[in-house]
Amino acid sequence: MADGNFNRSPLASNNYQSGVRAGRMTMRTLAIKAFEAHINTCFPGASEEEKLGMIESFKNALQ
């Protein structure tokens, strides 16, 4: 017997695309932090300006 709610899902609504975007942003943030750590380890004598330039070019490459 139909009660008018026959087309409703028993599960809560889930926005899959929103989760995908959140996951991508999380991975992007982790990648940038890992790259910063790598730069600091491999180039300890580099100036802050050089390091920031490398990090910015890495961020642009991720897009």
C-alpha positions in Angstrom: 0.0 0.0 0.0 1.6 3.3 -1.1 1.7 6.0 1.4 3.0 8.7 -0.9 6.7 8.2 0.1 7.4 5.3 -2.2 10.1 7.1 -4.1 12.1 8.2 -1.1 15.4 6.6 -0.3 15.7 5.0 3.1 19.3 6.3 3.3 20.2 9.9 4.1 21.0 12.1 1.1 24.7 12.1 0.3 26.3 14.6 -2.1 29.0 12.5 -3.7 30.5 15.4 -5.6 31.0 17.4 -2.5 32.9 14.6 -0.9 35.1 14.3 -4.0 36.0 18.0 -3.8 36.7 17.8 -0.1 39.0 14.8 -0.7 40.8 16.6 -3.5 41.4 19.7 -1.3 42.6 17.5 1.6 45.1 15.7 -0.7 46.2 19.0 -2.2 46.9 20.5 1.2 48.8 17.4 2.2 50.9 17.5 -1.0 51.8 21.1 -0.4 52.8 20.4 3.2 54.9 17.4 2.1 56.6 19.5 -0.7 57.4 22.3 1.8 59.0 19.7 4.1 60.9 18.3 1.1 62.1 21.8 0.1 63.3 22.5 3.6 65.2 19.2 3.8 66.8 19.3 0.3 67.5 23.0 0.1 68.4 24.2 3.6 70.6 27.1 2.3 67.9 28.5 0.0 66.4 31.9 0.9 62.8 32.2 1.9 62.0 34.0 -1.3 63.4 31.1 -3.4 61.5 28.5 -1.3 58.3 30.5 -1.7 58.8 30.7 -5.4 59.2 26.9 -5.6 56.2 26.3 -3.5 54.1 28.7 -5.6 55.2 27.0 -8.9 54.2 23.6 -7.3 50.8 25.0 -6.3 50.2 26.2 -9.9 51.3 22.8 -11.2 48.6 21.1 -9.0 45.8 23.1 -10.6 
